[in-house]
Amino acid sequence: MSDLEPTPDQRIDISAETCPMTFVLVRLALDQMQPGQILEIRLRGDEPRRNVPLTAQEQGHEVIACADHVNGDSVLFLRRG
């Protein structure tokens, strides 16, 4: 992890999941966290890459960062609202 990436309080890997389960799993993880805590999410594909951050923001969470990796995965960091 680079110095620019935040330190997560929790991590989940939804790279094998498809929408709408991608956000369902993110929502379940966020619901178990305290406001201000950071969730690291490993995901794969264009649809989750677009929809998970958008839906999280609509529900009051903050997108901190998103990094795309060469293998096709993305890592998204959310701060629970």
Secondary structure, 3 states (H helix, E strand, C coil): CCCCCCCCCEEEECCCCCCCHHHHHHHHHHHCCCCCCEEEEEEECHHHHHHHHHHHHHCCCEEEEEEECCCCEEEEEEECC
